Amino acid sequence: MTETAPRPTLEAVAARAGVSRATVSRVVNGGDGVRESLVERVRQAVEELGYVPNQAARSLVTRRHDAIAVVIAEPETRVFADPFFAMQLRGISKELTAHDSQLVLLLTEGRADHARVGRYLAGGHVDGALVFSLHLDDPLPGLIQRAGVPTVFGGRPCWSEGTRASGPTVYVDCDNRGGAREAVRHLVGLGRTRIAHITGALDQTSAVDRLDGFRDVMVDADPRLIVESDFTPGGGERAMRELLDRCPDVDAVFAANDLTAYGALKVLREEGLRVPEDVAVIGFDDMLPVAEQTEPPLTTVRQDIEEMGRLMARLLLRGLDRRVTSEGVGGAPSSVILPTTLVRRASA
């Protein structure tokens, strides 16, 4: 076993800098009231000795753990297979890293996981939580509320009975309904008349909003042209087969996300239907690992997924700073809805 050198202490830093232990503590923990010349001496001593603050002791002073829980209400098989989550996590990670905060990833597979996450959040291990991919009957909002953890949601939450938050709800989302309207209007502009919609999971607000956007344009749509799915490639395949069985004369499909569109394109190709000549296809998200690799490349509605992650983290950190400094009374962070744009490629 390799012996390790003892860790430098606060007292050692104070001796090296020629200041008191209290002065070192204030500098290390970001306190005020220390002359700049002394601050520089302490910082130099910290660097020379390789001193690393004790996080537990630091938390007692700052009332912060410098850790944020990222809670994704999906099983790990879904999270690690869907580029959407990777893009959002990248945005969150970049923002937290810039503020010297750690990301703690929590996933939920079932009810037992919900209880585990609730206990962890209530245990005071993190400063706040970023939560996304909630479902209608998800108990997480209630668990988070009881834990008293500052939270920002990814996507507009849809509260079921008994889970509505008592205070203001802060979330970051995109204009799902407006983006869907733009996609369907584009298909109408191409002269398509039998336009179908493959939905996402309708226990999530993003899927409901995109369905509403479709209906805003296709007011008198044949109900058979709407098929429920689940935001996955396999769900897109199943829905496209069902759609062709119901309505073989369909000439356009608006899919609730790019992965669904990917599955739909696979079935159309297997059935010998040309895209876009026979059936035009539009997705939603503009996840480049998907949209640019489909055959043909996918026309889709772009939302800035990485920016949504950054904004979630930024809003949470801003709210935490207000709590610590007691500033910003009456100025809590507001929810943000980002615009969407239609990105035209070869599929429509």
N, C-alpha and C positions, 0 to 999 in steps of 0.2 A: 504494500500500500504506500502510495506517495504521500509524504507529509506536506501539508500546506502551511504557508506562512500565516501568522496571525493577521486578521483584518485590521487596518488602521482604525483607530478610534477617534471620536470627536475631540478627546483631550489631546491626542497626538497632533491633530490639525491645529488646535488652538496654540499648542507649544510651538509648532513650526511657524505659524503666522504671527506669534507674539501678541495674541489677543485672548480675551476670556472665552471660556466654553460657551457662555450665553451668546456672545457675539457670533461665534461660528454657527450655533444653532439657528439664529435669526437669518443669517446669510443662506445657509443650506436649505432652510424651509421657506425661503422667499419672503421673510419678514421685512418690515420697514425700519427706519431709524438708525441705519448704520452708514457712516461716512463712506463715500465711494472709494477712498484710498484704502480703507480697511476691508471693504468688500473685495477689492482686487487682491489684497494680500491673502485673504482666506481662500479665494478661488485658486490662486497659485499654489497654495499649500495643499488643497484638495487634489489638484492635478498631479503634483509631485508625489504625494503619498498614495494616490490611487484610491482615495476614500470613497466609499459607496454608502449613502445614508441608509440607516435601518428603516425599512418601510413602515413597520409597525409603530416605531417611535415617531416617525414623521407624521403618520396619520393622526396621532394624538394632538399634534400641533396644528396641522392644516385642516383637520376634519375631512380629508380627502384620501381615497385609496388609489387614485390615478388608474382606475380600472373600470371599464364599461362592459356590461353584459350585452351581447348581441343574441337575441332570442329569435330563432326561426321556427315557426310552428309547422314544421314538415319533418318527415323521417330523413335520416342521413342519405338513404339511397336516392331520394329525390333531390336533395340539396347538392350533392356532389355530381349529379348527372345533368343538372340544368345550369347553363351558362349565366342565366339571369342572376342567380345567387352569387356566383363568383364575381360578377361585375359590381353588384351592390356591395359586397364585402370589400372589394378593392377600394371603392370610394370611402367606405367607413374607415378602413385601416389607414388610408393615407391621412385622413383628417385627425384621427386619434394619435397617430405617430407624430404628426406635426405639433401636437399638444402634450407629448410625452405621456400618453395614456395607453394602457394595455387593453387589448380586445380579448374578452372571454366569450367563446362561442358555446351556446347552449341550444341543443336540438331537441325536438319532442317527437317521440314515436307513438306514445299512447298516454293514457291517463296517469300511469305511474310516473312518467317523465314530467307531466305537468306538475304533479305534487313535488317532485324533486326540484324542478326549477323554482317553484314557489318558495320552498324552504331555503334554497340558495340565495335568492334575492332578499328574503326576509332576514337572512343571517348577517347582513351588513358587510358583505365582501366587496361590493361594487358601489360606485357613486351614482350610477343610473343605468337605464336599460334602453336599448333600441330593439324594437319588436316589429317583425313583418311576416307576411303570408298568413295572417289570421283567417280563421274560418268562423262562420256564423255561430256555431255552438262551442267555440273555443273557450275554456275556462280561464285562459291566461290573463285577460284583462282584469278579472275579479281578483285573481291571485296577486297580480302586480299592485293593484289598488290596496289590498290588505297589507302588502309588504311595505307600502309607503315609499316606493322607489320612483324618483323622477324618470319619466318615460317619454320617448318620442316614437311614434308609430310610422312604419313604412306602409303607405296606402291608407286610405280613409277607412277607419274601423267601422264595422257594422255590429252594433251592440245587440246581443240577445237579451232576453228578459233577465234582470238580476245582475247583469255584468256592466251596465252603463257606469262610466266614471262619474264621480261626484264633482270633480273639478274640471277645468278646461282641458280639452284633449288637443294635443299638438301632433300633427302628422305631416308627412311629405308625400305627395302623390303627383301623378301626371293627369292631364286632361283626357281621361279615358273616353268619355262620352264624345267630346269634340273630335278626338282623333278617329274614333270609329265613324262618325258622320263624314269626315273628310274622305276616308277610305271608300265608303259606300258611294258617296257622290262621284268619286273618280270612276268607279265601275259603271255607274249610270251614264256618266259622260262618254264612256267607251261604247255605249249602245247596248249594254247587257240588260236583259229583262228578267231573267230567272236567276236572281242573285240570292245565294244561300249564306247562312251564318252558322259556323261551328263555334259554339260558345266555349268559354272556360268553365271552371267549377263554379256553379252558381251559388255556392255558399261563401263566395268571396266578392267583395264590392267591385273589384276591377272587372270581373266577368259580367256582373250585372250592369255596370255602367256602359260597357262596350256593347252589350245586347241592347240597351236603351238607345245608344247612338245609332245602331243599325235600324231599329224601329222608327227613330226620328225621320229617317229618309225613306225607308220602305214601310210606309204606314199601312198599306194593305197587303203586306207580304203573306204568301201562302204559309200557314203554320208548319207545313211539312218541310219547308226550306230552312227551318231552324232546328239544329240538332245539338243536344247538350254533350259536352266533352269535359276534359279535365286538365287542359294546358300541357299535355304530354304528347310525344310523337305517336305512341300507341293509341292514345285516345283520338288523335287526329285521323289515324288509319281507320279505326272502327267507325267513327262518325262519317267519314267520307264514303265508306262502303254502304252504310245505312242511307246516306243521302242519295247515292246513285240508285239504290233500290227503290226509294220513294219517288225520286224525281230524276229520271234519266236525262231529262232535257235541261238540267241545270247548266248555265253558261258562265257563272262566276261564283267564287267563294271568298267571303271575308272570314278569315280564321282569327280566333281570339288572341293567339300569339304565334311567334315564329315556329316554335316546336310543333304546334298543332298543324300549321301550314306545311311543315316538312312532312308530317305523316300523310296529309291529304295529297301532296304532290306525288308521293310514292305510290299511292293507290291509283291516281289518275294515270301515271305512267304505266302501271301494270295492266290497266284496262285499255291501253292503247289510245287514250285521249290526249290531244296536244294542248300544251299550255304555252301561250295564252290563246291560241287560235280557237280551240274548242271550249276551254274553260279557263277564265282568268282567275288568278289567285292573289290575294293580299293577306299579309300577316300583320303582326303588331309586336313591337319592341325594337326592331332593328338590331338584333344581336348578331354582330358581324360573323362570328364563327358559324352561324347557321345561315343567315340571309345571303351571304355571298358565296356559300358553298352548295346551295341547292341547284337543281337543274330544272328549269332555268333559274338564274339569280332572282331572289324574291323581292317584289315590291312590298313595302311594309311601312307601318307607322312608327316613326322613331320617337322613343322617349329616352332621355339621358339617364340611364340607369346608374352609372357611376356617380354622376352629379347628385342624384337622389340620395345615395349613400353618404356622400360628403355633407350634404345639407342636413340630413338626419343627425349626424354626429355634431355638426356645428351648432344646431339649435339646442341640442342637449347640453353641450359644454357651456354654451352661453347662459342657459338657464341655471346651471350649477354655479357658475361664477356669480350670478345675481344672488343666489341663496347665501353664498359664503360672505359676500361683501355687503349684503342687505341693501343693495342698490336696485334700481329699476322697479320700484314698487308700482304696481299697476301696469308694468310694461313687459309682461311675460311673453316669450316667443310666440309668434303666430304661425299657424299652419301655412304650408306653401304648396301651391299646385303649379307644376311646371308645364309649359306648352309642349305640344307634339307637332311633328311635321311628317308629311308623306314623302317617303323616299322611293322614287320610281326606278325600278329595274325592269327586267325582261318578262316577269310573270304576269304583269297587268299594265 
